[in-house]
Amino acid sequence: MDRIKLVQQLADCLRHRGWWLSCAESCTGGGIAAALTDVAGSSAWFDRGFVSYSNQAKQDMLGVSAETLERHGAVSRETVIEMAGGALLRSRANLSVAVSGIAGPGGGTSDKPVGTVWVAWASEQIVDSLCERYPGDRAAVREATIDTALRGLLERAR
């Protein structure tokens, strides 16, 4: 599905529910927020985005614990769940998404190769996460991550 159409469907669902949305981004560097605000009228349902690229930013902006980052790393289920929860707590959102990954070309390890991305969605009712390994270069990994985040938001807003 075309990204603009996907976001328009998401917007319709959010408006119907009276929900607000926030996002917490690392590897996408604001790409999710940009995709959301490409749709006119997004100020009626998109509250804010947090670009928390460094570990310190994840702690300061979203309340991710230093222990979580030390024990599990920035690219982990535990970290994105804390990021998504922090985005909810630090906004008026009813639904949030968080992403952290290794877009490359460097930074990968045998446990977490380039293309490894964790995504989490949170609301009052649910916290859900997913790990993906996307092929391609940095741009491809980032674009795939944005699409996954948006599709997951739509599923959870319906």
C-alpha positions as CSV (number, residue, x, y, z in Angstrom):
1,M,0.0,0.0,0.0
2,D,1.1,3.5,-0.8
3,R,2.5,5.2,2.3
4,I,0.3,8.3,2.0
5,K,-2.8,6.1,1.8
6,L,-1.6,4.1,4.8
7,V,-1.2,7.2,6.8
8,Q,-4.5,8.6,5.7
9,Q,-6.2,5.4,6.9
10,L,-4.3,5.6,10.2
11,A,-5.5,9.3,10.5
12,D,-9.1,8.2,9.9
13,C,-8.9,5.5,12.6
14,L,-7.2,7.9,15.1
15,R,-9.8,10.7,14.5
16,H,-12.6,8.2,14.8
17,R,-11.3,7.0,18.2
18,G,-10.3,10.5,19.3
19,W,-6.8,9.3,19.8
20,W,-3.4,11.0,19.7
21,L,-0.2,9.5,18.4
22,S,3.4,9.9,19.4
23,C,6.6,8.3,18.1
24,A,10.1,7.7,19.6
25,E,12.7,7.2,16.9
26,S,16.4,6.2,16.8
27,C,17.5,4.6,13.6
28,T,14.9,6.4,11.4
29,G,16.0,9.8,12.7
30,G,12.5,11.4,12.4
31,G,11.4,9.6,9.3
32,I,8.2,8.3,11.0
33,A,7.2,11.7,12.1
34,A,8.0,13.1,8.7
35,A,5.7,10.4,7.1
36,L,2.9,11.2,9.5
37,T,3.1,14.9,8.9
38,D,3.2,14.5,5.1
39,V,-0.6,14.2,5.5
40,A,-2.5,17.4,5.7
41,G,-4.4,17.8,9.0
42,S,-2.0,15.7,11.0
43,S,-2.0,18.2,13.8
44,A,-5.5,16.9,14.7
45,W,-4.1,13.5,15.7
46,F,-0.2,13.6,15.8
47,D,1.0,15.0,19.1
48,R,4.8,14.7,18.9
49,G,7.9,12.8,17.9
50,F,11.0,12.2,19.9
51,V,14.3,11.6,18.0
52,S,16.5,10.0,20.6
53,Y,19.5,8.9,18.7
54,S,22.0,8.6,21.5
55,N,21.6,6.5,24.6
56,Q,21.7,9.6,26.7
57,A,18.8,11.1,24.7
58,K,16.8,7.8,25.2
59,Q,17.3,8.3,29.0
60,D,16.7,12.0,29.1
61,M,13.8,12.3,26.7
62,L,12.0,9.0,27.2
63,G,13.1,7.6,30.6
64,V,14.9,4.5,29.3
65,S,16.9,3.2,32.2
66,A,20.7,3.1,32.0
67,E,20.5,-0.4,33.3
68,T,18.4,-1.5,30.4
69,L,20.8,0.1,27.9
70,E,23.8,-1.4,29.6
71,R,22.3,-4.9,30.0
72,H,20.4,-5.2,26.6
73,G,21.8,-2.5,24.4
74,A,20.0,0.3,22.5
75,V,18.8,-2.2,19.8
76,S,16.7,-4.5,22.0
77,R,13.1,-5.4,22.8
78,E,13.6,-4.0,26.3
79,T,14.8,-0.7,25.1
80,V,12.1,-0.1,22.5
81,I,9.4,-1.1,25.0
82,E,10.7,1.5,27.4
83,M,11.0,4.1,24.6
84,A,7.3,3.5,23.5
85,G,6.2,3.7,27.1
86,G,8.1,6.9,27.6
87,A,6.6,8.4,24.5
88,L,3.1,7.7,25.9
89,L,4.0,9.1,29.3
90,R,5.7,12.3,28.0
91,S,2.9,13.2,25.6
92,R,-0.9,13.2,25.4
93,A,-0.8,10.2,23.0
94,N,-3.0,7.2,23.3
95,L,-0.8,5.2,21.0
96,S,2.9,5.3,20.4
97,V,5.6,3.6,18.3
98,A,9.3,3.3,19.0
99,V,12.1,2.1,16.8
100,S,15.8,1.3,17.4
101,G,18.1,-0.5,15.0
102,I,21.3,-0.8,13.1
103,A,20.9,0.8,9.7
104,G,24.5,0.4,8.7
105,P,26.7,0.3,6.9
106,G,28.7,-0.3,10.1
107,G,27.8,-1.1,13.7
108,G,26.6,-4.6,13.3
109,T,27.7,-7.6,15.3
110,S,27.2,-11.3,14.9
111,D,24.2,-11.1,17.4
112,K,22.8,-7.9,15.9
113,P,23.9,-7.6,12.2
114,V,23.3,-4.6,10.1
115,G,19.6,-4.4,9.3
116,T,18.4,-5.6,12.8
117,V,15.6,-3.4,14.0
118,W,13.3,-3.6,17.0
119,V,9.9,-1.9,16.9
120,A,7.4,-1.5,19.8
121,W,3.9,-0.2,19.9
122,A,2.2,0.9,23.1
123,S,-1.2,2.0,24.3
124,E,-2.9,1.8,27.7
125,Q,-4.1,-1.7,26.7
126,I,-1.2,-3.2,24.8
127,V,2.6,-3.2,24.5
128,D,3.8,-5.2,21.6
129,S,7.2,-5.6,19.9
130,L,8.8,-7.1,16.8
131,C,12.3,-7.7,15.7
132,E,13.1,-7.6,12.0
133,R,16.2,-8.1,9.9
134,Y,16.0,-5.9,6.8
135,P,18.2,-6.4,3.7
136,G,19.8,-3.6,1.8
137,D,21.7,-0.4,2.5
138,R,21.1,2.2,5.1
139,A,18.3,3.9,3.2
140,A,16.5,0.6,2.6
141,V,16.7,-0.4,6.2
142,R,15.3,3.0,7.3
143,E,12.5,3.0,4.8
144,A,11.5,-0.6,5.7
145,T,11.4,0.3,9.4
146,I,9.2,3.3,8.7
147,D,6.7,1.2,6.8
148,T,6.7,-1.5,9.5
149,A,6.0,1.1,12.2
150,L,3.2,2.7,10.2
151,R,1.5,-0.6,9.3
152,G,1.7,-1.6,13.0
153,L,0.2,1.6,14.1
154,L,-2.7,1.1,11.7
155,E,-3.3,-2.4,12.9
156,R,-3.4,-1.2,16.5
157,A,-5.6,1.9,15.8
158,R,-8.3,-0.1,14.1
